[in-house]
Amino acid sequence: MVNKKQYTVISIFAGGGGSSLGYHLNGFKELLAIDCDSNSCETLRANFVFPVWEKDIKEITIKEILKFCKIKTGELDILDGSPPCQGFSIVKKRKINDERNDLFKEYIRFIVGLQPKVFIMENVPGMMKGIMKGKFNEILFSLKLLDYNVKVKLMNAMWYEVPQNRERLFFIGIRKDFNIEPSFPDPIKRVITVKEALQGCPMGLSDGEFTGERLELSLRIKPGGVGKNYDKKSSRCLRKLAWNRPSATILKSVGKPKSSFGNGLIHPHFNRHLTIAELKRVSSFPDDYKFIGKFREQWARIGNSVMPKMMYHIVKNIKINFLNKYSNKGRIHNYS
């Protein structure tokens, strides 16, 4: 049995550990993290001591999870997960039939099997828009069919101590036997600017100063500007940050995917992309957090992450307003 002095969490589709860090800052015990991406798993192992499985979620049974974590059905405090969102993203070509769009069904399988007291699922706001609206409705309907009270909210990380304008959807469910509705943390009134975030930032891994056409374009873009507004060949995903605002959203890709100018965030003063150290600062990762691999791999992990401070506030709210008050009042199954 789990020592209930610490609340427990299992993370699936765990990524590079942004969510895990939010739980860690709230004193949770992470029983297990699961991801199929080797770089994500290496990153998790470099920063945490909890078990990490590099496995296809479809091949994992509920029985082996319960046995490995030494818990009973209904005992887990929180099941956390961020099913892959590339198929929903408005930044890329959206594909309604992208098989990754259905990985939420594996998340639901884990909810049904583990019966956690709470589940938290994160995804991109693109699933609410255009051709993906039907998929959003399907996911919400499927979650509400479960034995949980469910709420969903579009949240912006910049209102939760993250120096980045980054919108994400959060689904929170609380098991119905507790007879309480989920809630979300109140926003913090003051945002953190890029200038504040990068104050005293250490040197970090970089992809170098711009040259050629990219340098010429960078010199033309004003702080807060978007590449496509200065050159038709450029991408709307190439942005120069402004000192007096939060950072623009960090995307997964950087470099030259489809244009000679590429994607990414340009430093407000220097003609280069942000360094990894700077990306960590505007994403609320601590300076000593370790990302593994080359520049683009590390950028991808950060771009795909749940922002740690944002998750910290979401989890803190659940801890104070639900777990501390009600977690011992619900049912605990006697089977596994």
C-alpha positions in Angstrom: 0.0 0.0 0.0 1.1 3.6 -0.7 2.2 5.8 2.1 -0.6 8.4 2.1 1.6 11.1 3.6 2.3 12.0 0.0 -0.3 12.3 -2.7 0.4 10.1 -5.7 0.4 10.6 -9.5 1.1 8.5 -12.6 1.9 10.4 -15.8 1.3 8.9 -19.2 2.4 10.6 -22.4 4.8 12.2 -19.9 7.1 14.1 -22.4 10.1 15.9 -21.0 8.8 16.4 -17.5 7.0 19.8 -17.4 4.0 18.2 -15.7 6.1 16.0 -13.5 8.0 19.1 -12.2 4.7 20.8 -11.4 3.7 17.8 -9.2 7.2 17.6 -7.7 6.9 21.2 -6.6 3.7 20.3 -4.9 5.3 17.4 -3.0 3.7 14.6 -4.9 5.1 11.1 -5.2 5.3 10.1 -8.9 4.8 6.4 -9.0 5.5 6.0 -12.7 6.0 8.0 -15.9 5.4 6.5 -19.4 6.4 7.8 -22.8 7.3 6.1 -26.1 9.8 8.7 -27.1 13.4 7.8 -26.1 14.6 11.4 -25.8 11.7 12.3 -23.5 12.5 9.3 -21.3 16.2 10.2 -21.1 15.2 13.7 -20.1 12.9 12.4 -17.3 15.6 10.0 -16.0 18.2 12.9 -16.0 16.0 15.0 -13.7 13.9 12.7 -11.5 14.3 9.5 -9.5 10.9 7.9 -10.1 10.5 4.9 -12.5 10.2 5.7 -16.3 8.9 3.3 -18.8 9.8 3.8 -22.5 6.9 1.8 -23.9 4.0 2.0 -26.4 1.0 2.9 -24.2 -1.2 0.6 -26.2 0.9 -2.4 -25.1 0.6 -1.7 -21.3 -2.1 -3.4 -19.3 -3.8 -1.9 -16.3 -3.0 -5.0 -14.3 0.8 -4.6 -14.7 0.5 -0.9 -13.7 -1.3 -1.8 -10.5 1.1 -4.5 -9.7 4.2 -2.4 -10.4 3.0 0.6 -8.5 1.6 -1.5 -5.6 -1.7 0.2 -5.6 -5.3 -0.9 -5.7 -8.0 0.3 -8.2 -9.3 3.6 -6.9 -6.3 4.5 -4.7 -4.3 6.7 -7.1 -4.7 10.4 -6.4 -4.1 11.8 -9.9 -3.7 10.3 -13.4 -1.9 12.9 -15.5 -1.5 12.9 -19.3 -1.0 14.9 -22.4 -1.9 12.8 -25.4 0.1 13.8 -28.6 -1.4 17.0 -30.1 0.3 17.3 -33.5 -2.9 16.2 -35.3 -4.8 19.0 -33.6 -2.3 21.8 -34.0 -3.3 24.8 -36.1 0.4 25.5 -36.8 0.8 22.3 -39.0 -1.4 20.8 -41.6 -4.4 19.5 -39.6 -5.5 15.9 -40.3 -8.8 14.8 -38.9 -7.8 11.1 -39.4 -4.3 11.4 -37.9 -4.1 8.3 -35.7 -2.6 10.4 -32.9 -5.9 12.1 -32.5 -7.3 8.9 -31.1 -4.7 8.3 -28.4 -7.0 10.0 -26.0 -8.9 6.6 -26.0 -5.8 5.1 -24.3 -6.0 7.8 -21.7 -9.6 6.9 -21.1 -8.7 3.2 -20.8 -6.3 4.1 -18.0 -9.0 6.2 -16.3 -11.5 3.4 -16.4 -8.9 0.8 -15.2 -7.1 2.8 -12.5 -10.2 4.8 -11.3 -8.0 7.7 -10.0 -9.6 10.2 -7.7 -8.7 12.9 -10.2 -7.5 13.0 -13.8 -5.9 16.0 -15.5 -5.5 15.9 -19.3 -3.8 18.7 -21.3 -4.0 19.5 -25.0 -3.7 22.3 -27.6 -6.5 24.8 -28.2 -6.5 23.8 -31.8 -8.8 20.9 -31.0 -11.6 23.3 -30.4 -11.4 25.0 -33.8 -12.5 24.3 -37.3 -12.6 20.7 -38.5 -11.3 19.5 -35.1 -14.3 20.8 -33.2 -16.1 17.5 -33.7 -13.1 15.6 -32.2 -13.1 18.0 -29.2 -16.8 17.3 -28.6 -16.1 13.5 -28.9 -13.4 13.7 -26.3 -15.4 15.8 -23.8 -18.5 13.6 -24.3 -16.4 10.4 -23.8 -14.9 11.8 -20.5 -18.3 12.9 -19.2 -19.7 9.3 -19.8 -17.2 8.2 -17.2 -17.9 8.2 -13.4 -16.4 11.7 -13.1 -17.5 15.3 -12.8 -15.6 16.9 -15.7 -14.7 20.5 -16.5 -12.6 21.9 -19.3 -10.9 25.3 -19.5 -8.7 27.2 -22.0 -5.9 28.6 -19.9 -3.0 30.9 -20.8 0.4 30.1 -19.1 1.3 33.8 -18.9 -1.2 34.3 -16.1 0.4 31.5 -14.0 4.0 32.7 -13.5 5.2 31.6 -17.0 6.8 34.4 -19.1 5.1 33.0 -22.2 1.9 33.7 -24.1 0.8 30.1 -24.4 -2.8 28.8 -24.5 -3.6 25.2 -23.6 -6.8 23.3 -22.8 -7.0 21.5 -19.5 -9.6 18.8 -18.7 -10.1 18.0 -15.0 -12.3 15.2 -13.7 -13.0 14.3 -10.1 -14.6 10.9 -9.3 -18.3 11.3 -8.7 -18.3 9.5 -5.3 -16.6 12.5 -3.8 -19.6 14.7 -4.9 -17.5 17.7 -5.7 -17.0 19.7 -9.0 -13.5 20.4 -10.4 -12.1 23.9 -10.2 -9.3 25.9 -11.7 -6.8 28.3 -10.1 -7.5 32.0 -10.3 -5.1 33.9 -12.7 -2.3 35.9 -11.2 -2.8 39.5 -12.2 0.8 40.4 -13.2 2.7 38.9 -16.1 6.4 38.3 -16.3 8.2 40.0 -19.2 11.0 38.6 -21.3 13.4 41.2 -19.8 12.6 40.0 -16.2 12.8 36.3 -17.2 16.2 36.6 -18.9 17.8 38.7 -16.2 21.1 37.0 -15.3 20.4 34.1 -17.6 23.4 31.8 -18.0 25.1 31.0 -21.3 23.4 28.1 -23.0 23.4 25.8 -26.0 22.7 27.8 -29.2 22.3 27.2 -32.9 24.5 30.2 -33.7 24.2 33.7 -35.0 22.1 34.2 -38.2 23.8 34.7 -41.5 22.7 35.5 -45.1 19.0 36.1 -45.8 18.0 35.1 -42.3 20.3 37.8 -40.8 18.9 40.4 -43.2 15.4 39.5 -42.2 16.2 39.5 -38.5 17.6 43.0 -38.8 14.3 44.2 -40.4 11.9 42.6 -37.9 11.0 44.9 -35.0 10.6 43.5 -31.5 7.2 41.8 -31.3 7.2 41.4 -35.1 6.4 38.3 -37.2 8.6 37.2 -40.0 5.8 36.9 -42.6 5.0 40.6 -42.2 8.4 41.5 -43.5 9.1 38.9 -46.1 6.6 36.7 -48.0 9.0 33.7 -47.9 9.1 33.8 -44.1 6.9 31.9 -41.7 4.4 33.3 -39.3 6.1 31.1 -36.8 9.3 33.2 -36.9 8.9 35.8 -34.2 11.2 38.4 -32.6 10.5 38.8 -28.9 9.9 42.1 -27.2 11.6 42.9 -23.9 8.4 44.4 -22.3 6.1 41.4 -23.0 5.9 37.7 -22.3 7.5 35.5 -24.9 5.5 34.2 -27.8 4.6 30.5 -27.8 7.5 28.1 -28.2 6.7 25.6 -30.9 8.2 22.1 -31.2 10.2 22.8 -34.4 13.0 25.3 -35.1 15.3 25.6 -38.1 14.3 25.3 -41.7 11.3 23.0 -42.1 9.6 24.6 -45.1 11.2 28.0 -45.7 14.6 29.5 -45.9 13.9 31.5 -42.8 12.4 28.7 -40.6 10.5 28.9 -37.4 11.5 29.9 -33.9 11.8 32.8 -31.5 14.4 35.5 -32.1 16.2 37.2 -29.2 15.0 40.8 -28.7 18.6 42.2 -29.2 20.8 39.5 -30.8 20.3 38.2 -34.3 19.8 34.5 -33.3 17.2 32.1 -31.9 16.9 31.9 -28.1 19.4 29.6 -26.5 18.2 26.5 -24.6 19.0 28.3 -21.3 16.8 31.2 -22.4 14.0 28.9 -23.5 14.0 27.3 -20.1 13.7 30.7 -18.5 10.6 31.7 -20.6 9.1 28.3 -19.9 9.5 28.3 -16.1 12.0 25.5 -16.0 14.8 26.0 -13.5 18.3 26.7 -14.9 19.6 23.3 -13.7 16.9 21.3 -15.4 18.6 19.0 -17.9 17.5 18.5 -21.5 19.1 15.8 -23.5 20.4 15.7 -27.1 21.3 18.3 -29.8 19.8 21.8 -30.0 16.8 20.9 -32.0 16.0 17.9 -29.8 16.2 20.0 -26.7 14.1 22.7 -28.3 11.5 20.1 -29.2 11.2 18.8 -25.7 10.6 22.3 -24.3 8.2 23.2 -27.1 6.1 20.1 -26.4 6.2 20.5 -22.6 3.4 21.5 -20.2 4.8 24.6 -18.6 5.9 23.6 -15.0 4.7 26.7 -13.1 1.3 26.5 -14.9 0.9 22.9 -13.8 2.1 23.8 -10.3 -0.8 26.2 -9.9 -3.4 23.7 -11.3 -2.2 20.9 -9.0 -1.9 23.2 -6.0 -5.5 24.2 -6.5 -6.6 20.6 -6.6 -4.5 19.7 -3.6 -5.9 22.6 -1.4 -9.5 22.5 -2.5 -10.0 18.8 -3.0 -7.3 16.3 -1.9 -6.6 18.0 1.5 -10.3 18.0 2.3 -12.0 15.1 0.6 -9.5 12.5 -0.6 -10.0 10.1 2.3 -13.8 10.1 2.0 -14.2 8.4 -1.3 -14.3 4.7 -2.1 -11.2 2.5 -2.4 -11.8 -0.8 -4.3 -10.6 -4.0 -2.8 -9.7 -5.5 -6.1 -6.8 -5.0 -8.4 
